[in-house]
Every structure is written in structure tokens, then in C-alpha cells.
């Protein structure tokens, strides 16, 4: 590849992936041994996912990002995501009373991860190519049609955590790219009312919310995953109990290698380990925002900002869930949690960011 590599983005991602690989191995070995009679089942899969993600990242970085600034490409990505999201509630695989996975050619993946990319692509293209000169309200509604359709299908799965991510990405892109801002701010109020109404419609969500509130008052009343997650982190102290020495991830903390992997980080590496990971996320997000702000190309600006918001919101929601600061919703920790679809798509998006920097670094402000 010609041009400069953005090390401020690449290095934090690589370090997070390495840390994630170690944590997945530590947190999944006991569970894997019980389920598959081998401690290596999950870590072998995660290694394969990372390898595929690395290839996707390299290819995306080598391709000029301007290929995505094309109505046909945006339409194809959007249409594929739309169809898969529409089909998931009907033909998807049900896991824990939710239908979020779909299987094609023997491979299982979450279409909502592709939907996040499709939303960023569609809004970035729309905001950079279509300016409302007269009826801005109509233009605002038009920009919201596709994102709202994705939110609707996400609700049908149901996947409340991904709804929060999609809504946050939609709001943030409209906030920086659409005028007047009043329309966008009104979206926050409408979204808060809508999310509260959806929570009321599903009893299990209200149980999670009430359990979260009770847990804030007394840790003994918190839901199991929050209670044991916090206890695991607290038991790690300043420096942690050491790699592979976790007790709570051995069938005490649910999904220790996935949504609750932060508890293993806190228990085994302590406050220092969590601080290091937080620092890596801070450096990564800061450099993505800086990349966005230095772009003269509006499409590159919105695209890089949207990708940054996906990573930022996922890590904030995951940290909030594990630390008991937010109701448990179930979302992967970017680049660290176990999972194929999420880490492959995230690494591909990092490749797009590297492409944006490589192509435009000489013309940055």
C-alpha cells in the first residue's frame, strides 16, 4: 500500500485484539472443557475469526475507500442488510428467547452487525450528497426512513442492545451532518419515549430494568450476571489474581468469554488491566475522531465518524452493563469479546479507516 499508515488507529486495535485473545482463552477454557471435552474449542474459533478479520482489514485498507462513495455500492450493501434483517425474525436461529442469528451455508452470523455498517454507509452517502434547500423536515424524514426500518427489524428479533447502538449511530451522524439541529435534538426525546414504551411492552425488559435499579441499592439484589461480574472485578483488586487464575469465569459468570469478558479482565489483571484497556479505547476513539475532523471529503468525514461511533457505543454499553451502570442488554466488547461476525466486521471497518487516512493524508487540514 502506498501512503502513510495511521498507527494511532492500527496499534490500539492490534493490542486490543491480542488482549482479547488472551482473555477469551482464559475465560472460555473451563466452559469449553465442560461442553466439548477440550479447553481449546472457543479459542480455536476465535483465532480463525481474527485471521479472517485480519485479511478483511488488509483488503479494506488496500482498496480506495472512494469505491464506497457510490450509489450502487451503498444500495447493494443496504439491500443485503435489509433483506437479512427482515428474514432473521422468521428463519433465524433462536438462542435465549431471541432470534438474532441466521445460518447460511453452515455458517452462523448476526445480520445486525452488517446493519450497523449499512446504516453508516447510507447516512454518510445521503448527508454528503443531498442537501435540503427548502423543506428540511421532509429531508430529515427521508434520511431517517432506512435507519428506522433497520431499527424496526432489530426490535422484532428482539435485540434491545443493538437498537441502542443503531439509534446512537443514527443520532450522532444526523447531529453532525444535518441542519437545523433542532430536528435532530427532537429525535432524542422521541427516541427516549419510544424506548421506554418498548420496554413496557416486553415484561422481561422491565424485569432487567427493575433488577438493575434494585442492584444499585443493594448488590445482593442485582441480577446474577451483574452481581458476579462486579464481584469478579472487585476481587481482582489493583493488580489482579493473575492470568488464568480467575474463579468467577468458571461457570459463575454467564457468557464469561462474550458479553461479560470485562469481569475476567478485572479479576485477572485488576484495576491496572481495566485502565490499560480503557486507555487503548480512548486513544483509538480519539484518533478516529481526529481522522474524521481532518477530512475535506464529506463522505469520508461522516463514514469515519460513524465507524468511530459504532466502536465507542459498543464499548460504553458493554462497560456499563458489566459494571452495573446500565441495565444488562448484552453487547460484545469491541475487538475483545468472543464472536465471529462482530470482530470480522469491526476489523474490516478499521481497514476502511486506514484507507481513508492512506488516500487523504497529504490533503488533511
ABEGO torsion letter per residue (X at the ends): XBEBBBAAAAAAAAAAAAAAAAAAAAAAAAAAAAAAGBAAAAAAAAAAAAAAAAAAAAAAAABBAAAABBAAAAAAAAAAAAAAAAAAAAABBBBGGBBABBBBGGBBBBAAAAAAAAAAAAAAAAAAABBBABBAAAAAAAAAAAAAAAAAAAAAOBBAAAAAAAAAAAAAAAAAABOBAAAAAAAAAAAAAAAAAAAAABAAAAAAAAAAAAAAABAAABBAAAAAAAAAAAAAEAAEAEBGABAAABGABBGAABAAAAAAAAAAAEAAAAAAAAAAAAAAAAAAAAAAAABABAAAAAAAAAAAAAAAAAAAAAAAAAAGABBBAGBBBBGABBEAAAAAAAAAAAAAAAAAAAAAAAABX
